[in-house]
Amino acid sequence: MNEPITATHQYLLKHYGPLLTLKHLAEVMHSTPSGLRMAMTRKNQPLTAALAVSRRRLGRKVYFEASRVAEIIDQNLDGSPNLKITLDT
């Protein structure tokens, strides 16, 4: 359970904290909040399925776990074929 913190996770923690808002996530993914929200309505996209796991609701607010977002980003950077990030805006 004590996995080493990657550089990506460290960056997200430093700039956004342990939970990212939709606005912060869109900033990290180089998208707009509305574009990301539209992409997340498509449940069959690999990115949105991966992000759904990191989604947490606190009251009416939606947040995304920085650790899981970092895992998603790192998997893509490693060239893993099972995760292809495409945002249709």
DRENROBA-89040 format. One record per residue: residue in one letter; x, y, z of N, C-alpha, C in turn. Coordinates in steps of 0.02 Angstrom, whole numbers, plus 50000, padded with zeros to 5 digits. Example, Ala and Ser with C-alpha at 12.3 -4.5 7.8 and 13.67 -1.06 7.14 Angstrom:
residues 2
<lokol code="A" n_xx="50660" n_yy="49716" n_zz="50390" ca_xx="50615" ca_yy="49775" ca_zz="50390" c_xx="50660" c_yy="49835" c_zz="50390"/>
<lokol code="S" n_xx="50642" n_yy="49888" n_zz="50354" ca_xx="50684" ca_yy="49947" ca_zz="50357" c_xx="50645" c_yy="50002" c_zz="50394"/>
end
This chain:
residues 89
<lokol code="M" n_xx="50041" n_yy="49941" n_zz="50000" ca_xx="50000" ca_yy="50000" ca_zz="50000" c_xx="50043" c_yy="50063" c_zz="50000"/>
<lokol code="N" n_xx="50103" n_yy="50058" n_zz="50026" ca_xx="50148" ca_yy="50115" ca_zz="50026" c_xx="50188" c_yy="50118" c_zz="49961"/>
<lokol code="E" n_xx="50155" n_yy="50139" n_zz="49908" ca_xx="50188" ca_yy="50145" ca_zz="49844" c_xx="50227" c_yy="50210" c_zz="49842"/>
<lokol code="P" n_xx="50284" n_yy="50210" n_zz="49807" ca_xx="50322" ca_yy="50273" ca_zz="49804" c_xx="50282" c_yy="50326" c_zz="49766"/>
<lokol code="I" n_xx="50290" n_yy="50388" n_zz="49787" ca_xx="50256" ca_yy="50444" ca_zz="49754" c_xx="50295" c_yy="50462" c_zz="49691"/>
<lokol code="T" n_xx="50260" n_yy="50461" n_zz="49635" ca_xx="50291" ca_yy="50478" ca_zz="49571" c_xx="50299" c_yy="50554" c_zz="49565"/>
<lokol code="A" n_xx="50337" n_yy="50575" n_zz="49517" ca_xx="50347" ca_yy="50646" ca_zz="49505" c_xx="50281" c_yy="50679" c_zz="49485"/>
<lokol code="T" n_xx="50240" n_yy="50644" n_zz="49448" ca_xx="50175" ca_yy="50671" ca_zz="49427" c_xx="50131" c_yy="50682" c_zz="49488"/>
<lokol code="H" n_xx="50129" n_yy="50632" n_zz="49532" ca_xx="50088" ca_yy="50637" ca_zz="49593" c_xx="50114" c_yy="50694" c_zz="49637"/>
<lokol code="Q" n_xx="50179" n_yy="50699" n_zz="49643" ca_xx="50209" ca_yy="50752" ca_zz="49683" c_xx="50190" c_yy="50821" c_zz="49655"/>
<lokol code="Y" n_xx="50191" n_yy="50829" n_zz="49589" ca_xx="50173" ca_yy="50891" ca_zz="49557" c_xx="50100" c_yy="50909" c_zz="49572"/>
<lokol code="L" n_xx="50055" n_yy="50859" n_zz="49564" ca_xx="49984" ca_yy="50871" ca_zz="49576" c_xx="49972" c_yy="50890" c_zz="49649"/>
<lokol code="L" n_xx="50006" n_yy="50857" n_zz="49695" ca_xx="49998" ca_yy="50872" ca_zz="49766" c_xx="50022" c_yy="50943" c_zz="49782"/>
<lokol code="K" n_xx="50078" n_yy="50962" n_zz="49752" ca_xx="50106" ca_yy="51028" ca_zz="49766" c_xx="50062" c_yy="51084" c_zz="49739"/>
<lokol code="H" n_xx="50035" n_yy="51074" n_zz="49679" ca_xx="49996" ca_yy="51128" ca_zz="49646" c_xx="49922" c_yy="51127" c_zz="49663"/>
<lokol code="Y" n_xx="49893" n_yy="51068" n_zz="49675" ca_xx="49820" ca_yy="51063" ca_zz="49683" c_xx="49797" c_yy="51031" c_zz="49748"/>
<lokol code="G" n_xx="49842" n_yy="50996" n_zz="49782" ca_xx="49823" ca_yy="50961" ca_zz="49843" c_xx="49800" c_yy="50890" c_zz="49827"/>
<lokol code="P" n_xx="49774" n_yy="50853" n_zz="49876" ca_xx="49756" ca_yy="50783" ca_zz="49866" c_xx="49694" c_yy="50773" c_zz="49823"/>
<lokol code="L" n_xx="49652" n_yy="50825" n_zz="49817" ca_xx="49591" ca_yy="50820" ca_zz="49777" c_xx="49590" c_yy="50876" c_zz="49725"/>
<lokol code="L" n_xx="49575" n_yy="50858" n_zz="49663" ca_xx="49571" ca_yy="50907" ca_zz="49609" c_xx="49498" c_yy="50921" c_zz="49593"/>
<lokol code="T" n_xx="49483" n_yy="50983" n_zz="49580" ca_xx="49416" ca_yy="51001" ca_zz="49556" c_xx="49414" c_yy="50986" c_zz="49481"/>
<lokol code="L" n_xx="49355" n_yy="50990" n_zz="49452" ca_xx="49349" ca_yy="50980" ca_zz="49380" c_xx="49389" c_yy="51033" c_zz="49342"/>
<lokol code="K" n_xx="49390" n_yy="51093" n_zz="49367" ca_xx="49429" ca_yy="51147" ca_zz="49336" c_xx="49503" c_yy="51130" c_zz="49337"/>
<lokol code="H" n_xx="49528" n_yy="51106" n_zz="49394" ca_xx="49599" ca_yy="51087" ca_zz="49400" c_xx="49615" c_yy="51029" c_zz="49354"/>
<lokol code="L" n_xx="49571" n_yy="50979" n_zz="49352" ca_xx="49583" ca_yy="50921" ca_zz="49309" c_xx="49585" c_yy="50942" c_zz="49236"/>
<lokol code="A" n_xx="49541" n_yy="50987" n_zz="49216" ca_xx="49540" ca_yy="51011" ca_zz="49147" c_xx="49605" c_yy="51048" c_zz="49132"/>
<lokol code="E" n_xx="49630" n_yy="51085" n_zz="49180" ca_xx="49694" ca_yy="51121" ca_zz="49172" c_xx="49751" c_yy="51071" c_zz="49161"/>
<lokol code="V" n_xx="49752" n_yy="51018" n_zz="49200" ca_xx="49804" ca_yy="50966" ca_zz="49194" c_xx="49799" c_yy="50930" c_zz="49128"/>
<lokol code="M" n_xx="49738" n_yy="50917" n_zz="49105" ca_xx="49727" ca_yy="50880" ca_zz="49043" c_xx="49727" c_yy="50926" c_zz="48981"/>
<lokol code="H" n_xx="49741" n_yy="50990" n_zz="48991" ca_xx="49742" ca_yy="51039" ca_zz="48936" c_xx="49676" c_yy="51039" c_zz="48898"/>
<lokol code="S" n_xx="49623" n_yy="51046" n_zz="48936" ca_xx="49556" ca_yy="51048" ca_zz="48908" c_xx="49517" c_yy="51102" c_zz="48944"/>
<lokol code="T" n_xx="49454" n_yy="51109" n_zz="48928" ca_xx="49410" ca_yy="51155" ca_zz="48964" c_xx="49366" c_yy="51113" c_zz="49010"/>
<lokol code="P" n_xx="49341" n_yy="51143" n_zz="49064" ca_xx="49297" ca_yy="51105" ca_zz="49108" c_xx="49235" c_yy="51078" c_zz="49071"/>
<lokol code="S" n_xx="49207" n_yy="51118" n_zz="49027" ca_xx="49148" ca_yy="51094" ca_zz="48990" c_xx="49166" c_yy="51038" c_zz="48941"/>
<lokol code="G" n_xx="49225" n_yy="51043" n_zz="48910" ca_xx="49247" ca_yy="50990" ca_zz="48866" c_xx="49259" c_yy="50925" c_zz="48903"/>
<lokol code="L" n_xx="49289" n_yy="50931" n_zz="48961" ca_xx="49301" ca_yy="50871" ca_zz="49003" c_xx="49235" c_yy="50842" c_zz="49028"/>
<lokol code="R" n_xx="49189" n_yy="50886" n_zz="49047" ca_xx="49123" ca_yy="50863" ca_zz="49070" c_xx="49087" c_yy="50826" c_zz="49015"/>
<lokol code="M" n_xx="49091" n_yy="50851" n_zz="48954" ca_xx="49060" ca_yy="50817" ca_zz="48896" c_xx="49093" c_yy="50750" c_zz="48883"/>
<lokol code="A" n_xx="49159" n_yy="50747" n_zz="48888" ca_xx="49195" ca_yy="50684" ca_zz="48877" c_xx="49176" c_yy="50633" c_zz="48930"/>
<lokol code="M" n_xx="49163" n_yy="50656" n_zz="48991" ca_xx="49147" ca_yy="50610" ca_zz="49045" c_xx="49076" c_yy="50582" c_zz="49039"/>
<lokol code="T" n_xx="49035" n_yy="50612" n_zz="48998" ca_xx="48968" ca_yy="50584" ca_zz="48987" c_xx="48972" c_yy="50521" c_zz="48943"/>
<lokol code="R" n_xx="49026" n_yy="50514" n_zz="48907" ca_xx="49036" ca_yy="50454" ca_zz="48866" c_xx="49070" c_yy="50401" c_zz="48909"/>
<lokol code="K" n_xx="49031" n_yy="50357" n_zz="48935" ca_xx="49056" ca_yy="50308" ca_zz="48984" c_xx="49100" c_yy="50254" c_zz="48952"/>
<lokol code="N" n_xx="49098" n_yy="50247" n_zz="48885" ca_xx="49136" ca_yy="50194" ca_zz="48853" c_xx="49207" c_yy="50214" c_zz="48834"/>
<lokol code="Q" n_xx="49226" n_yy="50276" n_zz="48847" ca_xx="49294" ca_yy="50300" ca_zz="48833" c_xx="49341" c_yy="50275" c_zz="48888"/>
<lokol code="P" n_xx="49400" n_yy="50251" n_zz="48870" ca_xx="49448" ca_yy="50226" ca_zz="48921" c_xx="49467" c_yy="50279" c_zz="48972"/>
<lokol code="L" n_xx="49476" n_yy="50341" n_zz="48951" ca_xx="49494" ca_yy="50394" ca_zz="48998" c_xx="49439" c_yy="50405" c_zz="49048"/>
<lokol code="T" n_xx="49377" n_yy="50410" n_zz="49025" ca_xx="49323" ca_yy="50424" ca_zz="49071" c_xx="49310" c_yy="50366" c_zz="49118"/>
<lokol code="A" n_xx="49321" n_yy="50305" n_zz="49096" ca_xx="49315" ca_yy="50247" ca_zz="49141" c_xx="49368" c_yy="50250" c_zz="49195"/>
<lokol code="A" n_xx="49428" n_yy="50270" n_zz="49176" ca_xx="49482" ca_yy="50275" ca_zz="49225" c_xx="49470" c_yy="50333" c_zz="49273"/>
<lokol code="L" n_xx="49445" n_yy="50389" n_zz="49248" ca_xx="49431" ca_yy="50447" ca_zz="49290" c_xx="49372" c_yy="50435" c_zz="49337"/>
<lokol code="A" n_xx="49324" n_yy="50393" n_zz="49316" ca_xx="49267" ca_yy="50378" ca_zz="49358" c_xx="49288" c_yy="50345" c_zz="49423"/>
<lokol code="V" n_xx="49342" n_yy="50306" n_zz="49420" ca_xx="49368" ca_yy="50273" ca_zz="49480" c_xx="49396" c_yy="50324" c_zz="49529"/>
<lokol code="S" n_xx="49423" n_yy="50378" n_zz="49503" ca_xx="49455" ca_yy="50428" ca_zz="49546" c_xx="49406" c_yy="50481" c_zz="49570"/>
<lokol code="R" n_xx="49344" n_yy="50480" n_zz="49547" ca_xx="49295" ca_yy="50531" ca_zz="49564" c_xx="49268" c_yy="50521" c_zz="49635"/>
<lokol code="R" n_xx="49265" n_yy="50576" n_zz="49672" ca_xx="49237" ca_yy="50575" ca_zz="49740" c_xx="49189" c_yy="50633" c_zz="49747"/>
<lokol code="R" n_xx="49132" n_yy="50620" n_zz="49777" ca_xx="49082" ca_yy="50672" ca_zz="49789" c_xx="49084" c_yy="50692" c_zz="49863"/>
<lokol code="L" n_xx="49089" n_yy="50756" n_zz="49875" ca_xx="49084" ca_yy="50783" ca_zz="49942" c_xx="49027" c_yy="50833" c_zz="49940"/>
<lokol code="G" n_xx="48969" n_yy="50812" n_zz="49963" ca_xx="48909" ca_yy="50853" ca_zz="49956" c_xx="48890" c_yy="50857" c_zz="49882"/>
<lokol code="R" n_xx="48886" n_yy="50917" n_zz="49856" ca_xx="48869" ca_yy="50926" ca_zz="49786" c_xx="48931" c_yy="50934" c_zz="49742"/>
<lokol code="K" n_xx="48988" n_yy="50940" n_zz="49773" ca_xx="49051" ca_yy="50950" ca_zz="49737" c_xx="49080" c_yy="50884" c_zz="49714"/>
<lokol code="V" n_xx="49112" n_yy="50885" n_zz="49656" ca_xx="49146" ca_yy="50826" ca_zz="49629" c_xx="49221" c_yy="50840" c_zz="49629"/>
<lokol code="Y" n_xx="49259" n_yy="50793" n_zz="49656" ca_xx="49332" ca_yy="50799" ca_zz="49658" c_xx="49362" c_yy="50736" c_zz="49628"/>
<lokol code="F" n_xx="49426" n_yy="50740" n_zz="49610" ca_xx="49462" ca_yy="50683" ca_zz="49582" c_xx="49526" c_yy="50674" c_zz="49623"/>
<lokol code="E" n_xx="49539" n_yy="50612" n_zz="49642" ca_xx="49598" ca_yy="50596" ca_zz="49683" c_xx="49661" c_yy="50608" c_zz="49643"/>
<lokol code="A" n_xx="49707" n_yy="50647" n_zz="49671" ca_xx="49769" ca_yy="50664" ca_zz="49637" c_xx="49811" c_yy="50601" c_zz="49624"/>
<lokol code="S" n_xx="49810" n_yy="50554" n_zz="49670" ca_xx="49850" ca_yy="50493" ca_zz="49661" c_xx="49826" c_yy="50453" c_zz="49601"/>
<lokol code="R" n_xx="49761" n_yy="50446" n_zz="49593" ca_xx="49734" ca_yy="50408" ca_zz="49537" c_xx="49743" c_yy="50445" c_zz="49471"/>
<lokol code="V" n_xx="49736" n_yy="50511" n_zz="49472" ca_xx="49747" ca_yy="50551" ca_zz="49412" c_xx="49820" c_yy="50544" c_zz="49390"/>
<lokol code="A" n_xx="49865" n_yy="50545" n_zz="49438" ca_xx="49937" ca_yy="50536" ca_zz="49422" c_xx="49949" c_yy="50467" c_zz="49392"/>
<lokol code="E" n_xx="49916" n_yy="50415" n_zz="49418" ca_xx="49922" ca_yy="50348" ca_zz="49390" c_xx="49899" c_yy="50347" c_zz="49317"/>
<lokol code="I" n_xx="49843" n_yy="50380" n_zz="49303" ca_xx="49816" ca_yy="50382" ca_zz="49235" c_xx="49865" c_yy="50417" c_zz="49189"/>
<lokol code="I" n_xx="49892" n_yy="50473" n_zz="49211" ca_xx="49940" ca_yy="50510" ca_zz="49169" c_xx="50003" c_yy="50469" c_zz="49158"/>
<lokol code="D" n_xx="50029" n_yy="50438" n_zz="49212" ca_xx="50090" ca_yy="50399" ca_zz="49207" c_xx="50082" c_yy="50338" c_zz="49162"/>
<lokol code="Q" n_xx="50024" n_yy="50305" n_zz="49164" ca_xx="50011" ca_yy="50248" ca_zz="49121" c_xx="50015" c_yy="50269" c_zz="49048"/>
<lokol code="N" n_xx="49987" n_yy="50327" n_zz="49033" ca_xx="49989" ca_yy="50351" ca_zz="48965" c_xx="50059" c_yy="50368" c_zz="48943"/>
<lokol code="L" n_xx="50099" n_yy="50398" n_zz="48988" ca_xx="50167" ca_yy="50417" ca_zz="48971" c_xx="50212" c_yy="50356" c_zz="48961"/>
<lokol code="D" n_xx="50195" n_yy="50301" n_zz="48995" ca_xx="50235" ca_yy="50240" ca_zz="48988" c_xx="50221" c_yy="50205" c_zz="48922"/>
<lokol code="G" n_xx="50174" n_yy="50229" n_zz="48883" ca_xx="50159" ca_yy="50199" ca_zz="48818" c_xx="50113" c_yy="50138" c_zz="48824"/>
<lokol code="S" n_xx="50079" n_yy="50133" n_zz="48879" ca_xx="50033" ca_yy="50077" ca_zz="48889" c_xx="49976" c_yy="50081" c_zz="48838"/>
<lokol code="P" n_xx="49964" n_yy="50028" n_zz="48799" ca_xx="49913" ca_yy="50031" ca_zz="48747" c_xx="49842" c_yy="50028" c_zz="48773"/>
<lokol code="N" n_xx="49832" n_yy="50010" n_zz="48837" ca_xx="49764" ca_yy="50002" ca_zz="48862" c_xx="49730" c_yy="50067" c_zz="48881"/>
<lokol code="L" n_xx="49766" n_yy="50123" n_zz="48880" ca_xx="49736" ca_yy="50187" ca_zz="48897" c_xx="49753" c_yy="50238" c_zz="48844"/>
<lokol code="K" n_xx="49703" n_yy="50259" n_zz="48808" ca_xx="49713" ca_yy="50310" ca_zz="48757" c_xx="49671" c_yy="50370" c_zz="48775"/>
<lokol code="I" n_xx="49704" n_yy="50426" n_zz="48787" ca_xx="49668" ca_yy="50486" ca_zz="48808" c_xx="49646" c_yy="50526" c_zz="48747"/>
<lokol code="T" n_xx="49581" n_yy="50531" n_zz="48739" ca_xx="49553" ca_yy="50572" ca_zz="48686" c_xx="49496" c_yy="50612" c_zz="48716"/>
<lokol code="L" n_xx="49498" n_yy="50676" n_zz="48708" ca_xx="49445" ca_yy="50719" ca_zz="48731" c_xx="49412" c_yy="50751" c_zz="48671"/>
<lokol code="D" n_xx="49350" n_yy="50732" n_zz="48660" ca_xx="49312" ca_yy="50763" ca_zz="48605" c_xx="49276" c_yy="50823" c_zz="48632"/>
<lokol code="T" n_xx="49295" n_yy="50882" n_zz="48609" ca_xx="49262" ca_yy="50942" ca_zz="48633" c_xx="49220" c_yy="50974" c_zz="48579"/>
end
